[in-house]
Amino acid sequence: MRILILGGGEVGSTVAKDLATLPSNNVTVIDIAENALNALSDSLDIQTMIGNAASPSVLAEAGAADADLLLALTGNDETNLVACILAKQIFNIPSRIARIRHSDIVEYCLPDSDKNENKTALSLFYVNNSICPEQLITEQLIELFRYHTALQVLNFANNTVQMVVTRAQKGSELVGKMLGELQNTLPENISCRIFAVYRNDSLIIPSAQTKLIHGDEVCLIAPKLYIPAILKLFHSEEKVATRIMIAGGGNIGYRLAKQAEKEFSIKIVERNPHRADWLSENLATSLVLSGSATDEKLLGQEHVGEIDVFCALTNDDEDNIMSGLLAKNYGANRVMTIVNRPSYVDLLLGNTIDIVISPHLTTIGSILAHIRRGDIVAVYPLRRGEAEIIEAVIHGTRKTSKIVERPFEQIKWPHGCEVTAIVRDNQFIAAHDAQTELKEGDRVIFFVSRRQVVRELEKMLQVKPNFF
């Protein structure tokens, strides 16, 4: 497959690394930054080109006429959209995926569109699939607001199943017990599976004899309906967040406040006075404060120590980190920050700031779900991208698939790949054994602790060509 990647930044380079591992892929990256391209060409077997990704001549020279897939991943929406138009109208590239940072293009419905179609402005740019980091991050934060003790919340099987990462707390019901006792501890008819435990940053694939200790980072999966009851077992006191303070009223901050104010009491701090006025006019119940979230006096006056969640969402990593540290020092119960630089993410995890969100990792996971082979519907990075959670729909029969209608004992799953749950006919199946068989249409959620085996898993999920 010939693939053009526009943008060699953090997102583009990570996707290039993923795609370049498959020998059948011919990858070319276009960027205006020579240093970024040199770093990529030194480490990967790919082609690079310096130039404007929205230039027809640059695209032509990069081989757009023969490309099968265009990934427009620059940091500029206009460049990505123009590139998709050129890719369709001039070069007829079959598949075009664009990263769109401003959600208005994705959400604005065309006045003359059929009500049943809800065609948006994006359709004018010939984009097959769009990735909107703002929306992805907003959804992620809303879920974390709802589950006050969760470190990560991911949705699967059309939002009916959730994977949650939480930390086991001393004095809770499960700490000190073996996981074999979990089902006896859970309320009747509630099913759940703990598929991974991180202890002192080391991975444990748990068994029934694994005993949880204080501080364990527990990865579990269960029907969404049961998650609140399950989380209570890991914490001596399960608090409910009601008061949220958001630092930064930009695109993400505004979007988050707009959605969250329906459920929570919101204060939003914005440095730019004109933007603060705009926020006041466009938010219904949120209290808008004009000032800097790094201003200790302002934080003190607004009683940040009584806040349940402090969320730093400005465009400046340093401001986010400093305001988060100040809020925690003043007594804010929980602090979340957006941090773009990967080196900062590594430094902050496990320290004073409770949750560090990387927009790049969030975006990359969504992109990979569109380009992975097999019917993969969701990909989420875990542990700073070291591991992944993958949801796939199973297709085929015993004759056309390596895994369908065969007991698990006959399937040699890649080392580092665990089946965490199966969803069949909207029913969640947490327990599976050596005799469990997969069927056509099953949704399977995999935990992949070694990303190197993803390609092997993809091959197992594919059916023989004559199946379709």
Secondary structure, DSSP 8 states (H G I E B T S, - for coil): -EEEEE--SHHHHHHHHHHHTSTT-EEEEEES-HHHHHHHHHHSS-EEEES-TT-HHHHHHTTGGG-SEEEE--S-HHHHHHHHHHHHHTT--SEEEEE---HHHHH-B-TTS-TTT--BGGGGGT-SEEE-HHHHHHHHHHHHHHSTTEEEEEEETTTTEEEEEEE--TTSSSTTSBGGGHHHHS-TT---EEEEEEETTEEE---TT-B--TT-EEEEEEEGGGHHHHHGGG-SS-----EEEEE--SHHHHHHHHHHTTTSEEEEEES-HHHHHHHHHH-SS-EEEES-TT-HHHHHHTTGGG-SEEEE--S-HHHHHHHHHHHHHHT-SEEEEE---HHHHHHHTTSSSSEEE-HHHHHHHHHHHHHSSSSEEEEEEEGGGTEEEEEEE----TTT-SSBTSBGGG----TTEEEEEEEETTEEE----TT-BB-TT-EEEEEES-GGGHHHHHHHH---GGG-
